[in-house]
Amino acid sequence: MNAPELFALAVPDAELVRLEECIRRVVVLGDPFLDEIATHLIDAGGKRLRPALTLAAASLGPGPRDWHAASDDTLLGAVSVELVHLASLYHDDVMDEATRRRNVVSVNARWGNLLAIVAGDFLLARSAEIAASLGSEVAQLLASTLGRLCQGQVSDVRAAYRVERTEAEYFSTIANKTGALMSTACRIGAITAGLPREDVDRLTTFGECLGMVFQIRDDVLDVLASEQELGKPPGQDLAEGIYTLPVQRALGDDTVGPKLRSLLGRPLSGSEVDDARALVAGSPGIAAASRAARRYAVEAIDAARGLGDGPVPAALERLGLNLLEDLERSTRALAS
Ligand code: GRG
């Protein structure tokens, strides 16, 4: 399954067009230089998974649980979520000295770190302004989510090259880095559509658990996938000393652990990254990470089922299943 199919939520095309128009309208203020930097990654594409979650959640308002046109508030909520995500990518690429993002040159590589950071701040500012127009609950939610993103990023930086990083630390970091914004994307859709509180909470749980599955899958793919599949060199986490769940489990394995431990804990050369990837790929760490993802996927799917019958709950459930099945397929392919 390719990426668009894997992540497809079946948002109607007309809604996706409205979303794209709204993102650009909010960001383009008429200064050609700033406009170009601020729209660089928007034009480069991306899955738009988070705003799609907002639109899906809002479609669960009164009436059949099918797709319908989002209100202006929901659309702005979806845009504010995507802008926080974009800003985090601008800043993350500066921190990682990344050269590519969304299959184009990264903002920092093209315009330098200073402009990449300030342009990221600009996107955040636009997001905050929109969020404020949607009321204090949405504004507060987005601000606390931003705080969680920063907490997640700081804990990743602090964990660099620490082979003794605990699994509890790993789970809390990915919940903050990835679970938080997916959860908020769903919650903002639910709030702006005036859903009953129990559905707001179900959608929040769905987004948080989906984010966990998404990130564990990402971390497994960093070990297993090729550069062509990833669109960036594999093993980047290992190279940067970020030891994710499959690596942690491999470190705890009696057969592979000692050899892996002797490699890690310091920056690695290209061939050492390949050696470390091969050790983790040949360890029980991949299957263990896949089992952990399954637990979160089951929780996400349960939450989606609690949202009743209809195309939109079914699409949410399918998304959770797709991510899990894709991860389990990679794990099985390795074993065979
Ligand atoms: C300035 C908002 C802000 C935050 C500062 C840099 C930082 C703190 C946080 C970064 C957190 C981070 C990079 C988390 C990873 C998120 C992630 C899974 C990105 C990839 O998401 P996709 O695959 O990307 O949905 P596309 O390009 O498809 O949108």
Residues whose N, C-alpha, C, O or C-beta is under 5 A from the ligand:
A	BS01	GRG	G46 K47 R48 L49 V84 A87 S88 H91 D92 L149 C150 Q153 K177 T178
